[in-house]
Amino acid sequence: MSVESVNQNREAIPGAIEMPAPTAWPIVLAFGITLLFAGLVTNGTVSILGGIIAVAGVVGWFRDVLPFEAHEMAPVTGEAPVATTSRPEVLRMEAERELRRAFLPLEIYPVSAGIKGGLAGGVAMALTAILYGALSRNGIWYPINLLAAGFLPSAMTDTVAKISAFNLNTLLIAATIHLLTSLLVGLLYGATLPMVPRRPVLLGGVVAPLIWTGLIHSVLGIVNPVLNRRIDWFWFVASQVAFGVVAGVVVARQERIRTWQQLPLSLRSGMEATGMSDEKP
């Protein structure tokens, strides 16, 4: 469509505005790119098909905008809609009912609560793992070395006696992994437990450990079957529950800090004016 024909259409329909014409080529291009990358993990034929569809989408999209952009005329109504209501007065919501509609908690734990909970839960998990090593007669170093062996594929071929022996390198690796994981999960507890304030110990001590234990068990059987056979999953669940209970109790007992949800929108957005807060200068 040339510029002259566009101007003629615009003059022929005075009560309309010019809008970009709808096109499906961007969706076709996105679908082709999706198939192109999906073929990297499935089959090369899928990538070839995706490449063809992507090229077709690019060509079709370019033809819609080159040499002139495709437009259409949309009619415009002259009268503005009038807002009407059947209520004789403004309905005001109660404060308590408005607070129940909030998706975010009104009080949250500080970052220090998650750190304390993660460290305390990490100690409880380590003691449970050491207890398993002592009762199973594999030695207290067995669960520690087994944690480090999960990140050292060469160590998985060792015998049980060798894994049960003390090794300074594996001890440092296992301690670092355990400390970082405990801190990250503790911070996650501090962020999520305020959303379920009624039963934090049930969520953090039972529900969450069972969920991630099931995920680890299902994935580990495929990724590392040798390590999966060496793990005693009963004691693994016990150590996760010990971590969750201790971390949940420690986090739940920390003092909460109030959020800004109860403040007016003007204060939350940073506006400054007299009379917006009760604080005196």
C-alpha positions as CSV (number, residue, x, y, z in Angstrom):
1,M,0.0,0.0,0.0
2,S,1.5,3.3,-1.0
3,V,1.4,6.6,0.9
4,E,-1.1,8.2,-1.5
5,S,-3.6,5.4,-1.0
6,V,-3.2,5.6,2.8
7,N,-4.0,9.3,2.7
8,Q,-7.0,8.7,0.5
9,N,-8.4,6.1,2.9
10,R,-7.8,8.5,5.8
11,E,-9.7,11.3,4.0
12,A,-12.5,8.9,3.0
13,I,-13.2,7.9,6.6
14,P,-12.9,11.0,8.7
15,G,-14.3,9.3,11.8
16,A,-11.5,6.7,12.0
17,I,-7.9,6.5,13.1
18,E,-5.1,4.7,11.5
19,M,-3.9,1.6,13.5
20,P,-1.3,-1.1,12.7
21,A,-2.8,-4.0,11.0
22,P,-2.9,-7.3,13.0
23,T,-0.4,-10.0,12.0
24,A,0.3,-13.5,13.2
25,W,3.9,-13.6,11.9
26,P,5.5,-12.8,15.3
27,I,3.9,-15.9,16.8
28,V,5.1,-18.0,13.9
29,L,8.6,-16.7,14.4
30,A,8.5,-17.4,18.1
31,F,7.2,-21.0,17.5
32,G,10.0,-21.6,15.0
33,I,12.7,-20.4,17.4
34,T,11.2,-22.7,20.1
35,L,11.4,-25.7,17.8
36,L,14.9,-24.7,16.8
37,F,16.2,-24.9,20.3
38,A,14.0,-27.9,21.2
39,G,15.8,-29.9,18.6
40,L,19.1,-29.4,20.4
41,V,17.9,-31.8,23.1
42,T,15.6,-34.0,21.0
43,N,16.3,-34.5,17.3
44,G,18.0,-32.5,14.6
45,T,14.9,-32.8,12.4
46,V,13.0,-30.7,14.9
47,S,15.6,-28.0,14.6
48,I,15.5,-28.0,10.8
49,L,11.7,-27.7,10.9
50,G,12.0,-24.8,13.4
51,G,14.5,-23.1,11.3
52,I,12.2,-23.2,8.3
53,I,9.3,-21.9,10.3
54,A,11.4,-19.1,11.8
55,V,12.6,-18.0,8.3
56,A,9.1,-18.0,7.1
57,G,8.0,-15.9,10.1
58,V,10.8,-13.4,9.5
59,V,10.0,-13.0,5.8
60,G,6.3,-12.7,6.5
61,W,6.8,-10.1,9.2
62,F,9.1,-8.1,7.0
63,R,6.6,-8.1,4.2
64,D,4.1,-6.6,6.6
65,V,6.3,-3.6,7.4
66,L,8.4,-3.2,4.2
67,P,8.4,-1.1,2.1
68,F,5.3,0.4,3.8
69,E,3.8,-0.6,7.1
70,A,0.4,-2.3,6.9
71,H,-2.3,-0.3,8.6
72,E,-6.1,-0.4,9.0
73,M,-8.7,2.2,9.8
74,A,-10.4,1.8,13.1
75,P,-13.7,3.7,13.7
76,V,-13.8,6.2,16.6
77,T,-17.0,6.9,18.6
78,G,-17.6,10.5,19.3
79,E,-19.5,10.1,22.5
80,A,-17.6,9.3,25.7
81,P,-19.2,6.6,27.9
82,V,-20.9,7.9,31.0
83,A,-20.1,6.1,34.2
84,T,-23.2,5.2,36.2
85,T,-23.8,3.4,39.5
86,S,-26.8,2.2,41.3
87,R,-25.4,2.9,44.7
88,P,-26.6,6.1,46.4
89,E,-23.4,6.5,48.3
90,V,-19.8,5.5,48.2
91,L,-19.1,2.0,49.7
92,R,-16.2,2.1,52.1
93,M,-14.3,-1.0,53.1
94,E,-13.5,-1.8,56.7
95,A,-9.8,-1.8,57.6
96,E,-9.8,-5.4,58.8
97,R,-11.5,-6.6,55.6
98,E,-8.9,-4.7,53.6
99,L,-6.0,-6.3,55.5
100,R,-7.3,-9.8,54.7
101,R,-7.0,-9.0,51.0
102,A,-3.2,-8.4,51.3
103,F,-1.1,-11.1,49.6
104,L,2.1,-10.1,51.4
105,P,2.5,-10.6,55.2
106,L,2.0,-7.6,57.4
107,E,5.0,-8.6,59.5
108,I,8.2,-10.3,58.3
109,Y,11.4,-11.7,59.9
110,P,14.7,-9.9,59.5
111,V,17.5,-11.4,57.6
112,S,19.3,-12.3,60.8
113,A,16.4,-14.7,61.7
114,G,17.0,-16.7,58.6
115,I,20.7,-16.9,59.3
116,K,20.2,-18.0,62.9
117,G,17.6,-20.6,61.8
118,G,19.9,-21.9,59.1
119,L,22.9,-22.3,61.4
120,A,20.8,-23.9,64.1
121,G,19.2,-26.3,61.7
122,G,22.6,-27.1,60.1
123,V,23.9,-28.2,63.6
124,A,20.8,-30.4,64.1
125,M,21.3,-32.0,60.7
126,A,25.0,-32.6,61.3
127,L,24.3,-34.2,64.7
128,T,21.7,-36.5,63.2
129,A,24.0,-37.5,60.4
130,I,26.8,-38.3,62.9
131,L,24.3,-40.3,64.9
132,Y,23.5,-42.3,61.8
133,G,27.2,-43.0,61.2
134,A,27.7,-44.2,64.7
135,L,24.7,-46.5,64.8
136,S,25.3,-47.9,61.3
137,R,28.9,-48.8,62.3
138,N,30.2,-47.0,59.2
139,G,31.8,-44.3,61.4
140,I,31.0,-40.7,61.9
141,W,33.0,-39.7,58.9
142,Y,30.9,-41.8,56.5
143,P,28.0,-39.3,56.0
144,I,30.5,-36.4,55.9
145,N,32.6,-38.0,53.2
146,L,29.4,-39.2,51.4
147,L,28.2,-35.6,51.1
148,A,31.5,-34.5,49.5
149,A,31.6,-37.6,47.3
150,G,28.4,-36.4,45.6
151,F,30.4,-33.6,44.1
152,L,33.5,-35.8,43.4
153,P,32.5,-38.5,40.9
154,S,35.9,-40.3,41.3
155,A,35.2,-40.8,45.0
156,M,32.1,-42.9,44.3
157,T,34.2,-45.8,43.2
158,D,35.8,-46.1,46.6
159,T,34.9,-48.8,49.1
160,V,32.8,-48.2,52.2
161,A,35.9,-48.5,54.3
162,K,37.7,-45.8,52.4
163,I,34.7,-43.5,52.5
164,S,34.4,-44.1,56.2
165,A,38.0,-42.9,56.8
166,F,39.0,-39.4,57.8
167,N,40.0,-37.1,55.0
168,L,40.7,-33.4,55.5
169,N,39.9,-32.3,51.9
170,T,36.5,-34.0,51.9
171,L,35.8,-32.6,55.4
172,L,36.4,-29.0,54.1
173,I,34.3,-29.6,51.0
174,A,31.4,-31.1,52.9
175,A,31.6,-28.4,55.6
176,T,31.4,-25.6,53.0
177,I,28.5,-27.3,51.1
178,H,26.6,-27.9,54.3
179,L,27.2,-24.3,55.6
180,L,26.1,-22.6,52.4
181,T,23.1,-24.8,51.9
182,S,22.0,-24.3,55.5
183,L,22.2,-20.6,55.2
184,L,20.3,-20.5,51.9
185,V,17.5,-22.7,53.3
186,G,17.4,-20.7,56.5
187,L,17.0,-17.4,54.5
188,L,14.2,-19.1,52.5
189,Y,12.5,-20.1,55.8
190,G,12.7,-16.5,57.0
191,A,11.1,-15.3,53.8
192,T,8.3,-17.9,53.5
193,L,7.2,-18.7,57.1
194,P,5.6,-15.3,57.7
195,M,3.1,-16.2,54.9
196,V,1.8,-19.1,57.1
197,P,2.2,-17.8,60.6
198,R,-0.2,-20.2,62.3
199,R,1.8,-23.5,61.8
200,P,5.4,-22.6,60.9
201,V,6.9,-25.7,62.5
202,L,4.6,-28.0,60.5
203,L,5.5,-26.3,57.2
204,G,9.2,-26.0,57.9
205,G,9.7,-29.2,59.8
206,V,7.6,-31.7,58.0
207,V,6.1,-30.5,54.8
208,A,9.1,-28.8,53.2
209,P,11.7,-31.5,54.1
210,L,9.4,-34.2,52.7
211,I,8.9,-32.3,49.4
212,W,12.6,-31.6,48.7
213,T,13.6,-35.1,49.9
214,G,11.2,-36.6,47.3
215,L,12.6,-34.3,44.6
216,I,16.2,-35.3,45.5
217,H,15.4,-39.0,45.6
218,S,13.7,-38.9,42.2
219,V,16.4,-36.9,40.5
220,L,19.4,-38.6,42.2
221,G,18.3,-42.0,40.9
222,I,18.8,-40.8,37.4
223,V,21.8,-38.4,37.8
224,N,23.9,-40.4,40.2
225,P,22.6,-44.0,40.8
226,V,25.7,-45.1,42.8
227,L,25.3,-42.3,45.3
228,N,21.5,-43.1,45.4
229,R,22.3,-46.7,46.5
230,R,24.8,-45.6,49.2
231,I,22.3,-43.2,50.9
232,D,20.2,-44.5,53.8
233,W,17.0,-42.6,52.9
234,F,15.4,-43.1,56.3
235,W,18.2,-41.3,58.1
236,F,18.3,-38.8,55.2
237,V,14.6,-37.9,55.9
238,A,15.3,-37.8,59.6
239,S,18.2,-35.4,59.2
240,Q,16.1,-33.1,56.9
241,V,13.2,-33.1,59.4
242,A,15.6,-32.3,62.2
243,F,16.9,-29.3,60.2
244,G,13.4,-28.2,59.4
245,V,12.0,-28.4,62.9
246,V,15.0,-26.6,64.5
247,A,15.2,-24.0,61.8
248,G,11.4,-23.4,61.9
249,V,11.4,-23.0,65.7
250,V,14.4,-20.7,65.8
251,V,13.0,-18.5,63.0
252,A,9.5,-18.4,64.5
253,R,10.8,-17.2,67.8
254,Q,12.6,-14.2,66.4
255,E,11.0,-10.8,66.6
256,R,9.1,-9.7,63.5
257,I,9.3,-6.3,61.8
258,R,6.3,-4.6,60.3
259,T,6.0,-3.9,56.6
260,W,4.7,-0.8,54.9
261,Q,1.4,-2.2,53.9
262,Q,-0.6,-0.3,56.5
263,L,0.9,3.0,55.5
264,P,-0.8,5.3,53.0
265,L,0.1,5.0,49.3
266,S,1.5,8.5,49.4
267,L,4.1,7.6,52.1
268,R,5.0,4.3,50.4
269,S,5.6,6.1,47.1
270,G,7.9,8.6,48.8
271,M,5.8,11.7,48.6
272,E,6.4,14.3,51.3
273,A,3.7,16.7,52.5
274,T,2.4,18.0,55.8
275,G,-0.3,15.9,57.5
276,M,0.5,12.6,55.9
277,S,1.9,11.0,59.0
278,D,1.4,11.2,62.7
279,E,5.0,12.0,63.4
280,K,5.8,15.4,64.8
281,P,8.7,17.4,63.3
